[in-house]
């Protein structure tokens, strides 16, 4: 039997890594951020029923804060169309019990 030059490996005492969802739920700030992200996506789902099929891929959910919710358009033409649709989008949000206070902001994505 040849001599062994390296010591045998010792199992470390470090815990197994957490998945992303588990890490977020254990940290207060990250958990709150995750909840805001999920709520923002819920807002997008509520208004996406009013968007024409081809337009949906050019619109994304933005920030949700105490002042309102931001809808992000890929370009100025999409943003202009969203501004025309704003009363309808607000009505859909109110019907789903979302964005009862605050405003619906429409922004163009900065590249």
C-alpha positions as CSV (number, residue, x, y, z in Angstrom):
1,X,0.0,0.0,0.0
2,X,1.5,3.3,-1.0
3,X,1.9,6.0,1.6
4,X,-0.8,8.6,1.9
5,X,0.4,12.2,1.5
6,X,-2.8,14.1,2.2
7,X,-4.7,13.8,5.5
8,X,-8.2,12.3,5.2
9,X,-10.9,14.9,4.6
10,X,-12.8,16.0,7.6
11,X,-16.5,16.8,7.2
12,X,-16.9,20.5,7.9
13,X,-19.4,22.0,10.4
14,X,-20.8,24.4,7.9
15,X,-24.5,24.0,7.2
16,X,-25.8,23.1,3.8
17,X,-26.5,26.1,1.5
18,X,-30.1,27.4,1.4
19,X,-32.0,27.8,-1.8
20,X,-32.9,31.3,-2.8
21,X,-36.4,31.2,-1.5
22,X,-35.3,29.8,1.8
23,X,-32.6,32.5,2.2
24,X,-35.1,35.3,1.4
25,X,-37.7,34.0,3.9
26,X,-35.2,33.9,6.7
27,X,-33.9,37.5,6.3
28,X,-36.4,40.2,7.2
29,X,-35.4,42.8,4.6
30,X,-35.1,40.2,1.8
31,X,-38.4,38.7,2.8
32,X,-40.1,42.1,2.5
33,X,-38.4,42.7,-0.8
34,X,-39.6,39.3,-2.1
35,X,-43.1,40.1,-1.0
36,X,-43.0,43.4,-2.8
37,X,-41.6,41.7,-5.9
38,X,-44.4,39.1,-5.8
39,X,-47.1,41.8,-5.3
40,X,-45.6,43.8,-8.2
41,X,-45.9,40.7,-10.4
42,X,-49.5,40.3,-9.3
43,X,-50.2,43.9,-10.4
44,X,-48.7,43.0,-13.8
45,X,-50.8,39.9,-14.1
46,X,-54.0,42.0,-13.3
47,X,-53.3,44.5,-16.1
48,X,-51.9,42.1,-18.7
49,X,-55.4,40.9,-19.6
50,X,-56.0,44.4,-21.2
51,X,-52.7,44.4,-23.2
52,X,-52.7,43.2,-26.8
53,X,-50.9,39.9,-27.2
54,X,-47.8,41.3,-29.0
55,X,-47.5,44.2,-26.5
56,X,-47.2,42.0,-23.4
57,X,-43.6,41.1,-24.0
58,X,-42.6,44.8,-24.1
59,X,-44.1,45.6,-20.7
60,X,-42.6,44.6,-17.3
61,X,-43.5,45.2,-13.7
62,X,-41.5,48.0,-12.0
63,X,-41.2,49.1,-8.4
64,X,-44.1,49.1,-6.0
65,X,-43.9,51.5,-3.1
66,X,-46.1,53.7,-0.9
67,X,-46.6,56.2,-3.7
68,X,-47.8,53.8,-6.3
69,X,-46.7,51.2,-8.9
70,X,-44.4,51.6,-11.9
71,X,-45.1,49.9,-15.2
72,X,-42.0,49.8,-17.4
73,X,-42.2,49.9,-21.2
74,X,-39.4,48.9,-23.5
75,X,-39.8,52.0,-25.7
76,X,-41.6,55.3,-26.0
77,X,-44.3,54.0,-28.4
78,X,-45.3,51.3,-25.9
79,X,-45.3,53.8,-23.1
80,X,-47.5,56.2,-25.1
81,X,-50.0,53.3,-25.7
82,X,-49.9,52.5,-22.0
83,X,-50.7,56.1,-21.1
84,X,-53.7,55.9,-23.3
85,X,-54.8,52.7,-21.6
86,X,-54.1,54.1,-18.1
87,X,-57.8,54.5,-17.0
88,X,-58.5,50.9,-18.0
89,X,-55.4,49.6,-16.3
90,X,-56.3,51.5,-13.1
91,X,-59.8,50.1,-13.2
92,X,-58.5,46.5,-13.5
93,X,-56.2,47.1,-10.6
94,X,-59.0,48.5,-8.4
95,X,-61.3,45.6,-9.3
96,X,-58.6,43.2,-8.1
97,X,-58.2,45.1,-4.9
98,X,-54.7,46.3,-5.9
99,X,-53.3,49.9,-5.9
100,X,-56.2,51.4,-4.0
101,X,-54.0,54.3,-3.0
102,X,-51.2,55.9,-5.1
103,X,-50.7,56.3,-8.7
104,X,-49.8,54.2,-11.8
105,X,-46.5,55.4,-13.1
106,X,-45.5,54.5,-16.7
107,X,-41.8,54.7,-17.5
108,X,-39.6,53.9,-20.4
109,X,-36.8,51.5,-19.8
110,X,-33.4,53.2,-19.7
111,X,-30.8,51.3,-21.7
